[in-house]
């Protein structure tokens, strides 16, 4: 017997089918729209990734002497290894290559490194230079450069005894007093005296550039007794907060290399000098004092031992910060002077905060070791060779000092090595040579023999007569 539906049943089934079809259609529309949205998101992400991968990275290429130091090394951070880190992306910035590994202790102490919004190629200067202090013997040295291969002047923007020499507008600099030691006493030269305005930087730069001479602006960093007196809160202190004095540094105070406020002041001066046309920034006294205090029971205090980075970490962090704020965005090179002893003595490096293995991996453009033969102690051993009176061997001391540091300086990412050359006579030591043209040229030959090409002559009086030709 067959089954036949009534008209009402047929109508009900048709309505049910229509509702089912409508629901299925709605689901299809929703899925289709979701697919479109997902595709748009995926395309957007790929675009952003592709854009970030085309941003240039900051990659640099390779490449003061103390033996009487004693004290425990404050700051217990582990020493940095030389294995390169991966390129890391900065939130809101570009990717920057760092050759020093990430340092959790440093991150916790100082915070992250500055973001970099743009990286310009470094305008490396192949330097054969002379130091001319605050533009001493300026015209005479320009004539020397015209007759020789000298192509750069190192000019004091700020030094350890005279404050700021150029015509700065920096408010902090202009507010400070210059303190000068006279007759064994420190004399206050009055408000605003910290800026001497010894020369007009724009005019100096123009005259140098007119004569094809690069201008390297030297900034003395942490050896600044005047600034330490103006701002004792930024000086090295003991655990009780007392500003310390150091016997081996003229018995005066020293700025604290751990203090970011000091970093900011130095970097601001550098950026202003770049605006006035200098071709390079060179930081000197980028170190801690050679530790010997007026009171033997004093010890510098930088924070709890288990949370405070090492002195080497502090100097490296300052240089990395300066490079990111100066060199990366402007393309103007940042360089640093270091004690010559650190190429052969790891202990001395730890005490003053300069590690030869790592300082050249901070991304700065060049490292300038001061390898003056007269600054080595009698019976110094370099590269396996003993020198009874080092000042008597200008070529061999320079050569063997450089070779002793050659392996570290050959690491990927290491800065250019640009030694300072002794162009003065060390009359204060008993066994010394009269350093004239032959002795200066012997050191330059040693630099070339060691596989390097750049150099800077140092004479505190900027007098190179009969010393270079």
TIMIGU-199138 format. One record per residue: residue in one letter; chain; x, z, y of N, C-alpha, C in turn. Coordinates in steps of 0.02 Angstrom, whole numbers. Each point is the difference from the previous one (the first is absolute). Layout:
res_chain_n_c1_n_c3_n_c2_ca_c1_ca_c3_ca_c2_c_c1_c_c3_c_c2
a_A_X_Z_Y_X_Z_Y_X_Z_Y $
...
This chain:
res_chain_n_c1_n_c3_n_c2_ca_c1_ca_c3_ca_c2_c_c1_c_c3_c_c2
x_A_43_0_-58_-43_0_58_45_0_61 $
x_A_-5_-50_47_44_-7_59_-16_48_57 $
x_A_53_8_42_-10_45_58_-3_-43_62 $
x_A_-50_10_44_-5_-36_64_-7_51_56 $
x_A_43_-12_54_-1_45_57_-58_-15_46 $
x_A_-22_52_31_-53_-8_49_31_-26_65 $
x_A_-41_-21_46_24_-26_65_37_55_38 $
x_A_-25_62_-6_33_56_37_70_14_-28 $
x_A_6_-5_-67_65_12_-30_50_-54_20 $
x_A_-24_-64_1_45_-54_22_23_10_72 $
x_A_-46_20_43_18_11_70_51_56_8 $
x_A_-11_54_-40_46_57_4_71_-20_-22 $
x_A_3_-41_-55_65_-21_-24_35_-45_50 $
x_A_-37_-44_32_29_-45_51_29_41_58 $
x_A_-37_51_22_24_43_55_64_37_-20 $
x_A_2_23_-64_59_35_-24_61_-46_1 $
x_A_-10_-64_-24_54_-48_0_25_-16_70 $
x_A_-47_-6_47_19_-13_69_42_56_29 $
x_A_-21_63_-14_39_58_25_70_1_-30 $
x_A_4_-16_-65_65_0_-34_46_-52_30 $
x_A_-28_-60_11_39_-54_31_24_20_69 $
x_A_-43_33_39_18_21_68_57_51_0 $
x_A_-5_47_-48_53_51_-5_66_-32_-19 $
x_A_-1_-45_-50_61_-34_-21_30_-41_56 $
x_A_-42_-33_39_24_-40_57_34_44_52 $
x_A_-32_58_13_29_47_49_68_24_-23 $
x_A_7_16_-66_64_22_-27_53_-54_7 $
x_A_-20_-63_-13_48_-55_7_24_-7_72 $
x_A_-46_8_47_19_-5_71_49_55_18 $
x_A_-14_62_-24_44_57_15_70_-11_-28 $
x_A_4_-23_-64_65_-13_-31_38_-55_36 $
x_A_-36_-52_22_31_-55_36_31_24_66 $
x_A_-37_41_36_24_27_64_61_45_-11 $
x_A_-4_41_-53_56_46_-15_64_-40_-16 $
x_A_-8_-55_-37_58_-42_-15_31_-29_63 $
x_A_-42_-21_46_25_-28_63_39_53_40 $
x_A_-27_61_4_33_54_36_67_16_-32 $
x_A_1_4_-66_63_16_-36_52_-54_13 $
x_A_-21_-63_1_47_-54_13_30_4_70 $
x_A_-43_18_49_24_6_69_51_56_6 $
x_A_-14_58_-33_46_57_2_68_-19_-31 $
x_A_-3_-34_-58_61_-20_-34_42_-47_43 $
x_A_-32_-49_32_36_-48_42_32_36_59 $
x_A_-37_49_29_27_38_57_62_39_-20 $
x_A_-4_34_-58_58_39_-23_60_-44_-12 $
x_A_-10_-58_-31_56_-45_-13_31_-24_65 $
x_A_-42_-13_50_26_-22_65_43_52_32 $
x_A_-23_64_-3_40_54_29_66_8_-36 $
x_A_-1_-3_-67_61_8_-39_49_-56_15 $
x_A_-25_-61_5_43_-57_14_32_7_68 $
x_A_-40_25_50_27_10_67_55_51_1 $
x_A_-9_56_-35_50_53_0_64_-22_-35 $
x_A_-5_-44_-48_59_-21_-37_45_-45_41 $
x_A_-26_-29_55_40_-45_40_34_36_58 $
x_A_-11_66_8_32_37_54_73_12_-17 $
x_A_46_-13_47_71_10_-15_15_73_-10 $
x_A_49_15_-42_21_69_-11_64_13_37 $
x_A_13_65_13_62_19_35_55_12_-50 $
x_A_46_-46_-6_55_7_-47_65_-14_37 $
x_A_46_48_2_64_-12_30_52_-11_-54 $
x_A_56_-30_19_49_-17_-51_65_35_15 $
x_A_42_3_-53_62_37_6_46_-30_52 $
x_A_3_87_-14_57_-1_22_-13_-50_36 $
x_A_302_768_357_30_54_31_36_40_-55 $
x_A_74_24_-13_27_21_-64_9_75_1 $
x_A_-28_35_-49_6_72_-2_20_23_-69 $
x_A_53_39_-3_20_28_-64_-3_75_0 $
x_A_-10_31_61_-2_72_5_-72_23_8 $
x_A_-36_0_-54_-70_19_2_-14_51_-55 $
x_A_-41_50_17_-17_51_-50_-67_30_15 $
x_A_-43_5_-50_-65_33_5_-44_-27_-54 $
x_A_-53_37_-16_-47_-25_-50_-43_-53_33 $
x_A_-25_-47_-39_-39_-55_26_-73_18_-1 $
x_A_-29_12_59_-71_16_4_-40_-62_-16 $
x_A_-58_10_-30_-41_-56_-20_18_-18_-71 $
x_A_-48_10_-45_17_-8_-71_-30_-62_-30 $
x_A_-24_-46_41_-30_-60_-28_48_-37_-44 $
x_A_-26_-31_-53_43_-36_-46_31_-59_36 $
x_A_61_-17_-19_34_-56_32_-35_-65_-19 $
x_A_-3_-45_49_-34_-63_-10_39_-44_-48 $
x_A_-34_-35_-44_31_-49_-43_2_-66_36 $
x_A_39_-47_-26_8_-63_34_-40_-56_-32 $
x_A_-45_17_-46_-42_-51_-31_-52_-23_51 $
x_A_-6_-66_13_-48_-23_50_-71_18_-20 $
x_A_-42_14_50_-70_12_-12_-37_-66_1 $
x_A_-62_2_-24_-42_-59_6_-23_-7_73 $
x_A_-17_-62_19_-28_-11_66_-67_36_3 $
x_A_-9_42_50_-61_40_5_-42_-22_60 $
x_A_-65_-1_-11_-46_-20_53_-16_60_44 $
x_A_0_-9_65_-18_52_47_-74_-8_18 $
x_A_-39_54_0_-70_-6_22_-2_-24_72 $
x_A_-32_-56_12_-5_-27_67_63_-35_24 $
x_A_51_-5_-42_63_-32_20_20_-54_-49 $
x_A_63_-21_5_25_-52_-45_44_33_-53 $
x_A_17_-39_-50_42_25_-54_73_1_23 $
x_A_34_56_-14_69_10_21_42_20_-60 $
x_A_56_-32_-9_45_16_-55_42_60_19 $
x_A_0_51_-42_43_58_8_46_4_-61 $
x_A_64_8_12_49_4_-54_12_71_-24 $
x_A_-19_49_40_3_70_-23_-64_16_-37 $
x_A_4_36_-55_-61_16_-38_-45_47_40 $
x_A_-63_-1_-17_-47_46_32_23_72_-11 $
x_A_-8_41_51_25_68_-1_-58_47_16 $
x_A_-27_32_-51_-60_42_9_14_59_46 $
x_A_60_28_-4_18_56_42_2_-21_74 $
x_A_29_-59_13_3_-26_68_-70_-16_26 $
x_A_-42_-29_-43_-69_-15_20_-38_62_20 $
x_A_10_54_-39_-35_62_15_27_33_64 $
x_A_65_-8_13_32_34_57_-14_-38_65 $
x_A_9_-66_0_-7_-40_61_-62_-44_3 $
x_A_-35_-6_-55_-55_-47_-2_25_-69_-19 $
x_A_-46_-48_-5_19_-68_-21_42_-35_54 $
x_A_38_-49_-22_37_-42_48_-49_-37_45 $
x_A_21_-18_60_-46_-35_47_-24_-66_-30 $
x_A_-63_-16_14_-27_-65_-19_34_-55_40 $
x_A_7_-57_-29_29_-58_33_-53_-55_3 $
x_A_-19_-20_60_-52_-51_7_29_-70_-1 $
x_A_65_-6_14_32_-66_1_74_10_-15 $
x_A_29_-46_-40_71_2_-15_31_-65_25 $
x_A_47_6_47_36_-58_24_68_-5_-34 $
x_A_25_-60_-12_66_-7_-30_53_33_43 $
x_A_47_34_-32_53_35_37_47_-51_32 $
x_A_14_9_64_46_-45_36_72_28_-8 $
x_A_27_-7_-60_65_30_-14_54_-28_45 $
x_A_42_45_26_56_-19_43_65_6_-40 $
x_A_37_-54_-5_65_1_-33_51_26_51 $
x_A_16_65_-4_33_34_54_76_5_-8 $
x_A_36_-20_53_69_18_13_-2_35_68 $
x_A_-6_66_0_-17_34_61_52_50_24 $
x_A_-11_24_61_39_55_28_-48_50_32 $
x_A_18_63_-4_-38_54_32_23_6_71 $
x_A_-47_-1_49_20_5_71_-34_59_35 $
x_A_-22_50_-38_-30_61_29_-56_-19_48 $
x_A_-1_30_59_-53_-14_49_23_-57_46 $
x_A_19_-56_-31_21_-61_35_67_10_37 $
x_A_46_36_-31_66_9_29_42_-63_-7 $
x_A_41_-14_51_42_-60_1_-42_-62_-16 $
x_A_-58_-3_29_-50_-51_-20_26_-71_11 $
x_A_22_-16_61_23_-68_15_63_-16_-39 $
x_A_44_48_-6_62_-10_-37_-14_-16_-73 $
x_A_-49_34_-29_-17_-12_-71_-38_-65_-9 $
x_A_-36_-22_50_-31_-66_-4_54_-54_-3 $
x_A_52_9_40_55_-48_-2_34_0_-67 $
x_A_7_60_-31_30_4_-67_-43_-38_-50 $
x_A_-66_8_5_-45_-35_-46_6_-76_8 $
x_A_9_-23_61_6_-72_12_62_-29_-35 $
x_A_53_40_-6_63_-25_-27_8_12_-75 $
x_A_-47_38_-30_7_19_-71_-65_-14_-37 $
x_A_-4_24_-62_-60_-9_-40_-50_58_9 $
x_A_12_45_47_-47_54_13_-65_-29_26 $
x_A_-55_20_-32_-65_-29_19_-54_53_13 $
x_A_20_64_3_-50_52_10_30_61_34 $
x_A_-39_32_42_19_64_31_-47_54_-26 $
x_A_28_56_-21_-40_59_-16_-1_44_62 $
x_A_-59_10_28_-8_35_64_-41_64_-12 $
x_A_22_55_30_-36_63_-7_-66_-3_39 $
x_A_-55_7_-36_-65_12_32_-9_75_11 $
x_A_24_38_-49_-4_73_2_58_26_-41 $
x_A_37_50_27_54_28_-40_-5_76_-3 $
x_A_49_31_-32_-5_71_-14_13_44_61 $
x_A_35_-27_51_18_42_56_-31_-19_66 $
x_A_-21_-63_7_-23_-24_65_-73_-17_5 $
x_A_-39_18_-50_-72_-15_2_-13_-74_-6 $
x_A_-51_-24_36_-19_-71_-2_32_-36_58 $
x_A_36_-54_-15_38_-36_52_-40_-56_33 $
x_A_-46_-30_-35_-34_-58_29_-62_22_40 $
x_A_-28_-47_35_-57_13_46_-65_6_-39 $
x_A_-7_55_-36_-59_10_-42_-60_26_40 $
x_A_-59_-17_-24_-62_28_27_-29_53_-46 $
x_A_36_18_-52_-25_49_-48_-13_67_33 $
x_A_-61_24_-3_-19_61_36_36_61_-26 $
x_A_8_5_-65_34_58_-28_73_1_22 $
x_A_33_-57_-2_70_-4_22_6_19_73 $
x_A_-45_-25_41_5_11_72_-17_72_20 $
x_A_-31_37_-46_-18_69_16_55_50_-18 $
x_A_50_-22_-37_49_48_-27_59_11_47 $
x_A_32_57_-10_61_19_36_61_-20_-42 $
x_A_52_-25_34_63_-13_-33_43_63_4 $
x_A_26_21_-58_45_58_-3_70_-26_-15 $
x_A_49_22_40_69_-23_-8_45_61_-7 $
x_A_47_-2_-47_46_54_-9_59_-6_49 $
x_A_8_50_42_54_0_49_34_68_-2 $
x_A_66_-1_-13_38_62_-2_-24_50_-52 $
x_A_-24_-27_-56_-23_44_-53_-71_25_8 $
x_A_-34_-21_54_-69_20_12_-44_-61_7 $
x_A_-64_8_-20_-47_-55_5_-35_4_68 $
x_A_2_-56_37_-30_-3_67_-61_-45_-1 $
x_A_-54_24_31_-62_-38_6_5_-46_61 $
x_A_-6_-65_-11_5_-48_54_-67_-13_36 $
x_A_-52_35_-21_-63_-4_37_-52_-45_-33 $
x_A_-62_8_23_-56_-38_-27_11_-75_10 $
x_A_-14_-38_-52_6_-72_4_70_-28_-8 $
x_A_50_44_-6_69_-23_-4_19_-29_-67 $
x_A_-43_9_-50_14_-26_-67_3_-76_0 $
x_A_-35_-33_46_4_-72_8_46_-15_58 $
x_A_59_-27_-16_50_-13_52_-10_-67_34 $
x_A_-30_-48_-35_-9_-67_30_67_-31_19 $
x_A_50_6_-44_67_-24_16_2_-76_9 $
x_A_-46_-35_-30_-2_-73_6_-72_-24_-8 $
x_A_-12_-61_23_-66_-31_-9_4_-43_-63 $
x_A_-39_19_-50_6_-32_-65_-17_-74_2 $
x_A_-52_-19_37_-18_-71_3_57_-42_29 $
x_A_35_27_51_54_-36_31_60_-6_-48 $
x_A_14_54_-36_54_-2_-49_-14_-51_-54 $
x_A_-62_1_-26_-19_-46_-53_7_-73_24 $
x_A_-23_-13_60_3_-68_26_72_-24_6 $
x_A_43_42_27_70_-21_8_33_-12_-67 $
x_A_-16_43_-49_28_-10_-67_-26_-64_-31 $
x_A_-65_-11_4_-29_-60_-29_27_-64_34 $
x_A_11_4_66_28_-57_35_70_-18_-26 $
x_A_33_50_-31_67_-12_-27_0_0_-77 $
x_A_-59_-13_-29_-8_-5_-73_22_63_-37 $
x_A_-16_58_29_17_64_-30_-64_37_-19 $
x_A_-6_21_-62_-57_40_-22_7_72_26 $
x_A_-57_31_12_-1_69_24_-27_45_-55 $
x_A_41_46_-24_-19_48_-50_-10_67_36 $
x_A_-61_26_0_-14_62_35_11_60_-45 $
x_A_49_42_16_17_59_-41_-39_60_24 $
x_A_-32_34_-47_-38_61_15_26_56_-44 $
x_A_30_51_32_21_59_-37_-64_40_-16 $
x_A_-7_18_-63_-62_30_-23_-1_76_4 $
x_A_28_34_-49_-12_72_-8_53_45_31 $
x_A_56_-29_20_51_39_36_-14_-5_74 $
x_A_-44_43_26_-21_-4_69_-11_71_27 $
x_A_54_33_24_-7_69_23_-47_9_59 $
x_A_-4_-51_43_-46_6_58_-73_1_-22 $
x_A_-18_-47_-43_-70_-2_-24_-16_63_-41 $
x_A_49_24_-38_-11_60_-40_-11_61_45 $
x_A_33_2_59_-11_54_47_-67_-7_35 $
x_A_-19_-62_16_-65_-12_32_-58_15_-48 $
x_A_11_-15_-64_-53_9_-50_28_36_-61 $
x_A_13_65_6_28_37_-57_-45_-1_-62 $
x_A_-65_-12_11_-46_-4_-57_14_-62_-43 $
x_A_38_-48_27_18_-60_-37_72_3_-26 $
x_A_33_57_10_69_7_-24_0_30_-70 $
x_A_59_-2_-32_7_33_-65_-2_75_11 $
x_A_-42_34_-38_-10_72_8_12_36_-66 $
x_A_10_65_4_4_40_-60_-71_22_-21 $
x_A_-5_40_-53_-65_19_-26_-40_42_49 $
x_A_34_31_49_-34_41_50_-20_-40_62 $
x_A_16_-63_1_-19_-42_57_51_-1_55 $
x_A_61_23_-13_53_-1_51_38_-66_-3 $
x_A_9_-31_59_38_-62_4_73_13_-17 $
x_A_28_-40_-45_67_12_-25_53_-39_39 $
x_A_63_26_-1_57_-33_30_51_-13_-55 $
x_A_35_-58_4_43_-21_-55_72_-8_24 $
x_A_45_39_-31_69_2_21_34_-69_-3 $
x_A_-15_-39_-52_33_-64_-8_-33_-56_40 $
x_A_-49_17_40_-34_-48_43_3_25_73 $
x_A_58_24_21_8_23_68_-35_66_14 $
x_A_-18_37_-52_-35_65_6_-66_-6_37 $
x_A_-31_-59_-4_-64_-8_34_-56_-12_-50 $
x_A_-61_-7_27_-59_-10_-42_-5_-72_-24 $
x_A_-43_-10_-48_-10_-66_-31_-75_-11_-9 $
x_A_-23_-60_14_-71_-16_-11_-15_-1_-75 $
x_A_-61_15_-17_-21_6_-69_-20_-68_-29 $
x_A_39_-27_-47_-17_-66_-29_-65_0_-40 $
x_A_-28_59_-16_-64_3_-35_-59_-8_48 $
x_A_11_6_65_-54_4_49_-22_-70_22 $
x_A_-62_-19_-16_-26_-66_18_-7_-9_75 $
x_A_-4_54_38_-4_-6_73_66_-29_27 $
x_A_56_20_-31_64_-28_20_3_-74_-20 $
x_A_-24_-16_-59_-2_-70_-22_-38_-43_51 $
x_A_-59_24_20_-42_-38_46_36_-14_66 $
x_A_35_50_26_36_-8_63_54_-54_-6 $
x_A_38_2_-53_53_-49_-11_-28_-70_-8 $
x_A_-53_-6_-38_-30_-66_-12_-31_-28_63 $
x_A_-31_43_40_-29_-23_64_53_-27_47 $
x_A_58_34_3_55_-25_41_23_-68_-25 $
x_A_4_-8_-65_23_-63_-29_-48_-57_17 $
x_A_-64_13_-7_-50_-52_15_2_-20_74 $
x_A_12_48_44_5_-16_71_61_-44_13 $
x_A_56_17_-33_61_-40_9_-10_-71_-25 $
x_A_-38_-8_-54_-15_-67_-26_-41_-39_51 $
x_A_-48_33_32_-39_-33_52_45_-23_58 $
x_A_56_34_10_47_-19_53_52_-50_-23 $
x_A_-4_-21_-64_39_-57_-22_56_12_-49 $
x_A_12_62_-24_56_10_-46_-12_-37_-65 $
x_A_54_-18_-33_-4_-42_-61_1_41_-64 $
x_A_16_65_5_5_41_-60_-1_74_21 $
x_A_-27_42_-43_1_72_11_47_31_-52 $
x_A_48_39_25_48_33_-46_-6_76_9 $
x_A_-21_35_-54_-6_72_2_66_31_-23 $
x_A_25_47_41_61_36_-17_-16_74_-7 $
x_A_45_38_-29_-13_71_-15_-67_7_-36 $
x_A_-11_-45_-48_-60_4_-42_17_46_-58 $
x_A_8_63_16_25_47_-50_-14_72_21 $
x_A_13_45_-46_-2_71_13_69_22_25 $
x_A_5_58_32_66_24_21_43_18_-59 $
x_A_66_-4_10_46_25_-50_-6_76_3 $
x_A_-27_30_-52_-28_67_2_54_54_3 $
x_A_7_29_58_38_62_11_-29_30_63 $
x_A_-27_59_-4_-37_28_56_39_56_35 $
x_A_-23_17_60_33_53_38_-6_67_-37 $
x_A_-54_8_-36_-9_61_-40_0_-20_-73 $
x_A_46_27_-39_9_-23_-68_-59_15_-45 $
x_A_-43_47_20_-58_15_-42_-60_-44_16 $
x_A_7_-46_48_-55_-44_18_-5_-58_-50 $
x_A_-61_-18_-14_-13_-60_-40_-58_-38_31 $
x_A_6_-66_3_-57_-39_27_-59_4_-47 $
x_A_-59_0_29_-62_4_-40_-45_-58_18 $
x_A_-18_-39_-50_-43_-58_11_-66_5_-37 $
x_A_-9_54_-38_-61_10_-37_14_29_-68 $
x_A_-52_19_-37_9_28_-68_38_-49_-44 $
x_A_44_28_-41_45_-42_-40_-37_-48_-46 $
x_A_-55_23_-29_-34_-42_-49_-45_-54_31 $
x_A_-11_3_66_-42_-50_33_36_-39_55 $
x_A_64_11_6_39_-32_54_45_-54_-29 $
x_A_-5_-62_25_44_-54_-24_73_14_18 $
x_A_45_-36_-32_72_9_13_19_-28_68 $
x_A_60_16_22_25_-27_63_7_-76_-3 $
x_A_22_-25_-57_4_-73_-8_-69_-31_6 $
x_A_-51_32_-29_-68_-25_6_-22_-2_73 $
x_A_20_51_39_-20_3_71_29_-58_39 $
x_A_65_-13_-9_31_-56_37_-28_-66_-23 $
x_A_-8_-9_-65_-29_-63_-25_-71_-10_26 $
x_A_-39_53_2_-69_-6_23_-3_-19_74 $
x_A_46_29_40_2_-19_70_17_-74_8 $
x_A_49_-24_-38_21_-70_6_-56_-47_-25 $
x_A_-34_19_-54_-56_-41_-23_-55_-3_53 $
x_A_-14_57_30_-51_4_52_20_-43_61 $
x_A_62_7_21_24_-39_57_-3_-74_-15 $
x_A_20_-19_-61_-2_-71_-19_-71_-27_2 $
x_A_-48_38_-25_-69_-23_0_-29_-5_70 $
x_A_22_43_45_-28_-1_68_39_-46_47 $
x_A_62_-16_-17_42_-40_45_14_-69_-30 $
x_A_36_-1_-56_25_-62_-28_-56_-44_-29 $
x_A_-45_30_-39_-52_-40_-32_-45_-36_50 $
x_A_-27_34_51_-46_-36_45_35_-43_52 $
x_A_64_12_16_33_-39_53_51_-50_-26 $
x_A_27_11_-60_54_-42_-25_68_19_27 $
x_A_3_50_45_63_23_28_33_47_-50 $
x_A_63_-11_-18_32_40_-52_8_73_19 $
x_A_-8_43_-49_17_71_6_60_12_-45 $
x_A_52_32_28_61_15_-37_17_74_8 $
x_A_46_25_-41_17_71_2_74_10_-13 $
x_A_30_45_40_69_20_-11_2_58_-49 $
x_A_49_0_-45_6_54_-49_73_21_-5 $
x_A_10_62_-22_68_25_-11_34_-40_-56 $
x_A_64_-17_10_37_-37_-50_8_39_-65 $
x_A_3_66_5_14_42_-59_-53_-7_-54 $
x_A_-62_-21_19_-53_-2_-50_8_-55_-51 $
x_A_44_-49_14_13_-52_-49_38_27_-60 $
x_A_37_55_11_42_27_-54_-16_72_-18 $
x_A_-44_33_38_-15_71_-14_-75_11_2 $
x_A_-30_9_-59_-71_13_-5_-19_68_30 $
x_A_44_49_-8_-14_67_26_-6_-1_76 $
x_A_47_-33_34_-4_-4_73_-64_-35_22 $
x_A_-19_-52_-38_-62_-35_16_-61_45_-4 $
x_A_-3_42_-51_-57_45_-8_-4_50_57 $
x_A_58_25_22_2_51_52_-23_-26_67 $
x_A_17_-63_16_-20_-27_65_-62_-45_-5 $
x_A_-26_-10_-60_-61_-38_-8_9_-75_-3 $
x_A_61_-23_-15_12_-72_-4_23_-17_-71 $
x_A_-44_-32_-38_18_-21_-67_18_-74_-1 $
x_A_62_-16_-15_21_-71_2_-41_-42_-48 $
x_A_-19_28_-57_-38_-38_-49_-69_-19_25 $
x_A_-28_38_47_-70_-10_20_-10_-20_72 $
x_A_46_18_45_-12_-13_72_-7_-74_14 $
x_A_35_-42_-39_-5_-72_9_-61_-31_-31 $
x_A_-39_41_-35_-62_-25_-32_-62_20_39 $
x_A_9_23_61_-57_21_42_-33_-60_34 $
x_A_27_-59_-9_-29_-60_31_31_-17_67 $
x_A_45_42_26_33_-17_63_46_-59_-11 $
x_A_20_-33_54_36_-63_-6_74_9_-16 $
x_A_31_52_27_72_10_-13_17_74_1 $
x_A_51_17_-40_29_67_0_72_-6_24 $
x_A_19_44_46_66_-4_33_41_61_-16 $
x_A_39_-1_-55_42_58_-16_60_4_46 $
x_A_14_60_25_56_11_46_62_19_-41 $
x_A_38_-51_-19_55_8_-47_67_4_35 $
x_A_4_42_51_62_7_38_53_35_-43 $
x_A_58_-31_-11_52_32_-41_19_70_25 $
x_A_-1_10_66_19_65_28_-47_56_-17 $
x_A_-61_-17_-22_-50_51_-13_2_26_-72 $
x_A_44_-28_-41_7_25_-68_54_54_-1 $
x_A_-12_51_-42_48_55_-6_63_-25_-36 $
x_A_55_35_12_62_-15_-37_-12_6_-75 $
x_A_33_-44_-37_-6_-1_-74_-71_-15_-24 $
x_A_-32_-45_36_-66_-23_-20_7_-53_-55 $
x_A_-44_3_-49_-1_-50_-53_-59_-47_10 $
x_A_14_-65_2_-52_-51_7_10_-53_-52 $
x_A_-52_-14_-38_3_-53_-50_58_11_-49 $
x_A_14_64_-16_53_16_-47_70_0_29 $
x_A_6_-11_66_66_-1_33_6_59_47 $
x_A_58_32_1_13_58_42_35_-21_65 $
x_A_-25_26_56_30_-15_65_23_66_31 $
x_A_66_7_6_27_62_26_-20_11_73 $
x_A_10_-52_41_-19_2_70_-41_-64_15 $
x_A_-66_4_-8_-41_-61_1_7_-43_63 $
x_A_14_32_58_4_-40_61_57_-50_-1 $
x_A_48_10_-45_58_-45_-5_-16_-64_-39 $
x_A_-60_-4_-29_-17_-57_-44_-66_-32_21 $
x_A_-1_-32_58_-64_-27_25_-34_-50_-47 $
x_A_38_-45_-30_-30_-48_-45_-23_33_-65 $
x_A_44_37_-31_-14_25_-67_-55_53_0 $
x_A_-2_42_51_-54_50_3_-67_-34_9 $
x_A_-4_-48_47_-63_-36_11_-21_-37_-63 $
x_A_46_-34_-32_-17_-40_-59_-24_44_-57 $
x_A_36_52_-16_-18_42_-57_-62_42_12 $
x_A_-12_18_62_-62_35_17_-60_-46_-13 $
x_A_6_-62_22_-55_-48_-10_-10_-15_-75 $
x_A_54_-8_-36_-7_-14_-72_-32_58_-37 $
x_A_15_61_22_-30_58_-33_-75_3_8 $
x_A_-26_-33_51_-73_-2_10_-32_-67_-16 $
x_A_39_-45_-30_-23_-69_-10_-57_-5_-51 $
x_A_4_38_-53_-52_-4_-52_-68_17_27 $
x_A_-4_56_36_-65_20_30_-24_-52_50 $
x_A_46_-27_39_-19_-47_53_-19_-69_-28 $
x_A_12_-10_-65_-18_-64_-31_-70_2_-31 $
x_A_-35_55_6_-67_6_-29_-49_-46_36 $
x_A_-51_-21_-37_-52_-42_30_-31_35_60 $
x_A_-6_-35_55_-32_28_59_44_40_45 $
x_A_65_9_-18_44_41_41_16_-35_66 $
x_A_6_40_52_12_-26_67_69_-33_5 $
x_A_9_-41_51_66_-27_16_48_58_15 $
x_A_60_-5_-25_52_50_15_43_-25_57 $
x_A_0_37_55_35_-20_61_44_59_23 $
x_A_63_4_-22_41_58_16_20_5_73 $
x_A_9_62_23_34_13_63_75_1_-12 $
x_A_38_-27_47_72_-7_-4_33_45_51 $
x_A_53_35_-20_37_43_46_40_-42_49 $
x_A_-18_5_64_36_-35_53_24_51_52 $
x_A_26_55_-24_26_55_41_57_33_-38 $
x_A_41_36_36_56_36_-30_-18_74_-6 $
x_A_6_26_-60_-19_70_-14_59_46_14 $
x_A_13_12_64_59_39_20_-5_73_-21 $
x_A_-59_23_-20_-10_70_-18_24_17_-71 $
x_A_17_-51_-39_27_14_-67_75_-14_-1 $
x_A_37_37_-41_73_-3_3_27_-66_-26 $
x_A_-27_-26_-54_23_-63_-29_-49_-55_18 $
x_A_15_-36_54_-47_-52_22_38_-62_23 $
x_A_-35_-55_1_26_-62_27_-29_-12_69 $
x_A_35_-41_39_-27_-22_64_-42_-63_-15 $
x_A_-66_8_2_-44_-54_-20_-7_-52_55 $
x_A_33_-57_-12_-2_-57_46_-28_-60_-40 $
x_A_14_-60_24_-28_-60_-31_16_-4_-75 $
x_A_62_10_-23_14_-8_-72_-41_48_-44 $
x_A_-7_63_22_-36_50_-39_-75_-16_-2 $
x_A_-26_-23_56_-71_-19_2_-13_-61_-43 $
x_A_43_-50_6_-8_-61_-41_9_15_-74 $
x_A_42_49_-17_10_18_-71_-65_28_-30 $
x_A_-37_39_39_-63_26_-24_-52_-55_-8 $
x_A_-2_-47_47_-47_-56_-6_17_-42_-61 $
x_A_64_-10_-13_20_-37_-60_-23_37_-63 $
x_A_5_67_1_-22_39_-57_-75_-8_-12 $
x_A_-39_-3_53_-72_-10_-6_-14_-67_-34 $
x_A_36_-51_21_-8_-66_-30_23_0_-73 $
x_A_55_34_-13_26_4_-69_-49_35_-46 $
x_A_-39_46_28_-50_37_-40_-65_-40_-9 $
x_A_-4_-58_32_-58_-43_-9_-53_5_54 $
x_A_18_29_57_-48_7_56_26_-41_60 $
x_A_-43_-11_49_21_-43_56_-13_31_68 $
x_A_-43_50_5_-19_27_65_39_63_16 $
x_A_7_17_65_36_59_20_-14_16_73 $
x_A_15_62_19_-4_22_70_61_42_15 $
x_A_33_-14_55_58_39_22_-24_61_39 $
x_A_30_58_-14_-17_61_36_59_24_41 $
x_A_-12_6_66_46_33_45_-44_37_50 $
x_A_5_67_1_-46_40_40_3_-18_74 $
x_A_58_-22_24_8_-19_70_-17_-73_13 $
x_A_-19_-36_-54_-16_-71_5_58_-41_28 $
x_A_60_22_-16_61_-34_24_33_-36_-58 $
x_A_-4_-67_-1_26_-39_-56_62_-41_19 $
x_A_29_16_57_62_-32_20_54_15_-51 $
x_A_32_-52_-25_53_6_-51_-26_26_-67 $
x_A_-66_1_-9_-29_21_-64_-37_-57_-35 $
x_A_-19_-51_38_-32_-58_-32_14_-61_42 $
x_A_12_-55_-35_13_-63_34_-19_-58_-44 $
